[in-house]
Amino acid sequence: MDKAVTIENGFAKVGAGAWLTGRAQPVAYSGRAIRRRRKGWLLRDRSWLELVETSGSARCASAVRPFVTHIPCAAPISAVSAKVLVAPSGARTGAQLVKTIPMSLARSLCVTEFGSEWVVMATRGRTARIQVPEGETLSVRPDAVVAWSGAKPTGFCPKLGVLDMLLPRGPRELMLTFYGPSLVWVEGAGNAETGFGKCRRAYGV
């Protein structure tokens, strides 16, 4: 575990410094916590992450995502922006939208990229770290993806119709395919919600 962060009882505790955090974080802190404007013209993860400067210790946790996973960034890490809990502000190298539905820009997955230090993720379920050997593939439900190191995945659906690309629910059998060599962090997936009354569900939310 990195000395700059301590994981305890579902909380990630950090000291004084500048941190990239999820929304409504930290939940408790000593001293002061000041939110700063994130600089940059095109910040694809702006709606998910904030820049917070703390003068003392701070604790980050999520009631809806109670499981906390520390991921060291010895190699570049791509993390689902909606699941990032806290990371050093200087560790971020960029952000991108990963297309999940083939031939469609709908329901893209917002991903924050980290090139050094570490990132702590908050998930609804326990997280597993899966190594994908060179020449092999791993298929993962989009809502179960937490982070990965390696090539960007591609979306695949065995039966993709026009309505699958237009309806809010998205395809029922959609998977993301990861290519080795890579490391993939996944969590348990929830039951798919369907129908226009539940169309707010989005991958990573």
C-alpha positions in Angstrom: 0.0 0.0 0.0 1.3 3.5 -0.9 2.3 5.5 2.2 0.3 8.5 0.9 -3.0 6.7 1.3 -4.4 4.4 3.9 -7.4 2.1 3.4 -9.5 1.3 6.4 -13.1 0.4 7.0 -14.1 1.3 3.5 -12.4 4.7 3.7 -9.4 6.0 1.8 -7.4 8.4 4.1 -5.0 10.9 2.6 -2.9 13.7 4.0 -2.5 17.3 3.0 -2.1 17.9 -0.7 -3.9 18.2 -4.0 -6.2 15.4 -4.9 -8.4 14.3 -7.8 -11.6 13.0 -6.1 -15.1 11.8 -7.0 -18.1 14.0 -6.5 -19.0 14.9 -2.9 -15.5 14.0 -1.6 -13.9 14.1 0.9 -16.7 13.1 3.4 -14.6 14.2 6.4 -11.4 16.2 6.8 -9.3 18.1 9.3 -8.1 21.7 8.6 -9.4 23.0 5.3 -10.6 21.4 2.0 -10.8 23.8 -1.0 -12.2 22.9 -4.3 -10.2 24.3 -7.2 -11.2 24.8 -10.8 -9.7 22.1 -13.1 -7.8 23.7 -15.9 -8.1 22.5 -19.4 -10.2 23.2 -22.5 -11.5 19.6 -23.0 -11.8 17.6 -19.8 -14.0 14.6 -20.7 -14.1 13.5 -17.0 -15.1 17.0 -15.7 -18.6 15.9 -14.7 -17.2 13.0 -12.6 -14.0 14.3 -10.9 -13.1 17.4 -8.9 -9.8 18.9 -7.8 -9.6 19.3 -4.0 -6.7 20.8 -1.9 -6.5 19.8 1.7 -4.5 21.3 4.5 -4.9 18.2 6.8 -6.0 14.6 6.6 -9.1 13.8 4.6 -11.3 10.7 4.3 -13.0 9.6 1.1 -15.8 7.0 0.9 -19.0 6.3 -1.0 -22.2 5.0 0.5 -23.4 3.5 -2.8 -20.0 2.1 -3.7 -18.7 0.8 -0.3 -15.9 -1.5 -1.7 -12.5 0.3 -2.0 -9.6 -0.9 -4.2 -6.1 0.5 -4.3 -4.5 0.2 -7.7 -0.8 1.1 -8.1 0.0 2.8 -11.4 3.4 1.3 -12.1 2.1 1.0 -15.7 -0.4 3.4 -17.3 -3.9 2.7 -15.9 -7.3 3.5 -17.5 -9.9 3.8 -14.8 -13.7 4.3 -15.2 -14.2 7.9 -14.2 -17.4 7.4 -12.3 -15.7 4.8 -10.0 -12.6 6.9 -9.1 -12.6 7.8 -5.4 -9.3 9.6 -4.9 -5.9 9.9 -6.6 -3.0 12.3 -6.5 -3.9 15.2 -8.9 -0.5 14.9 -10.7 -1.1 11.2 -11.5 -3.7 12.0 -14.1 -2.5 12.1 -17.7 -5.8 12.5 -19.6 -9.3 11.2 -20.2 -11.2 9.6 -23.1 -14.5 8.2 -24.1 -14.4 4.5 -24.9 -17.1 3.4 -27.4 -19.0 0.5 -25.9 -21.6 0.0 -28.7 -20.1 -0.9 -32.0 -20.8 1.7 -34.7 -22.5 4.0 -32.2 -21.3 6.9 -30.0 -24.1 6.3 -27.6 -23.4 5.2 -24.0 -19.6 5.6 -24.3 -17.6 4.8 -21.2 -15.7 7.8 -19.7 -12.2 6.8 -18.6 -9.6 8.7 -16.7 -5.9 7.8 -17.5 -3.2 7.7 -14.8 0.5 7.4 -15.6 2.1 7.3 -12.1 1.6 6.8 -8.4 -1.9 5.3 -7.6 -5.6 5.5 -7.8 -8.3 4.3 -5.4 -11.5 3.0 -6.9 -14.9 2.7 -5.2 -17.2 0.0 -6.4 -20.6 -1.6 -5.6 -19.1 -5.1 -5.4 -15.8 -6.7 -4.6 -13.1 -6.2 -7.2 -11.0 -9.0 -8.9 -7.8 -8.4 -10.8 -7.5 -10.6 -13.9 -4.4 -11.0 -16.0 -4.9 -11.6 -19.7 -1.9 -13.4 -21.3 -0.6 -12.3 -24.7 -2.7 -13.6 -27.5 -5.8 -14.2 -25.4 -8.9 -12.1 -24.8 -11.3 -11.4 -21.9 -14.9 -10.4 -22.3 -16.5 -8.3 -19.5 -19.9 -6.6 -19.0 -19.4 -2.8 -19.4 -21.0 -2.1 -16.0 -18.5 -4.5 -14.4 -15.4 -2.8 -15.7 -13.4 -0.9 -13.1 -10.0 -0.3 -14.7 -7.4 -1.8 -17.0 -3.8 -1.6 -18.0 -3.1 -2.4 -21.7 -4.8 -2.0 -25.0 -8.2 -0.3 -25.2 -11.1 -2.8 -25.3 -13.6 -3.0 -28.1 -17.4 -3.5 -27.8 -19.0 -6.6 -29.1 -22.6 -7.8 -29.3 -23.5 -11.2 -30.9 -26.8 -9.8 -32.1 -26.9 -6.0 -32.6 -30.0 -4.5 -34.1 -30.9 -0.9 -35.0 -33.1 -0.5 -31.9 -30.2 -1.6 -29.7 -28.3 1.5 -30.8 -31.3 3.8 -30.4 -33.1 2.7 -27.2 -31.9 4.1 -23.8 -31.5 0.5 -22.4 -28.7 -0.4 -24.9 -28.0 -3.9 -26.1 -28.7 -6.8 -23.7 -25.7 -8.9 -24.6 -23.1 -6.2 -25.0 -19.6 -7.1 -23.8 -16.2 -5.3 -23.8 -13.4 -7.4 -25.2 -9.9 -6.9 -23.7 -6.7 -8.1 -25.5 -3.6 -9.5 -23.8 -1.2 -8.8 -22.5 -3.2 -6.7 -20.1 -4.5 -6.4 -16.5 -8.2 -5.9 -16.0 -10.0 -5.0 -12.7 -13.7 -6.1 -12.6 -16.5 -6.0 -10.1 -19.8 -7.8 -9.7 -22.4 -6.6 -12.2 -26.0 -5.7 -11.2 -29.2 -6.8 -12.8 -29.8 -5.1 -16.1 -32.6 -2.5 -15.9 -34.8 -2.2 -19.0 -37.7 0.0 -20.2 -38.1 3.7 -20.7 -38.9 4.2 -17.0 -35.4 3.0 -16.1 -33.4 4.5 -18.9 -31.1 6.6 -16.6 -28.9 3.6 -15.9 -25.5 4.1 -17.6 -22.3 2.1 -17.5 -20.2 3.0 -14.5 -23.0 5.0 -12.8 
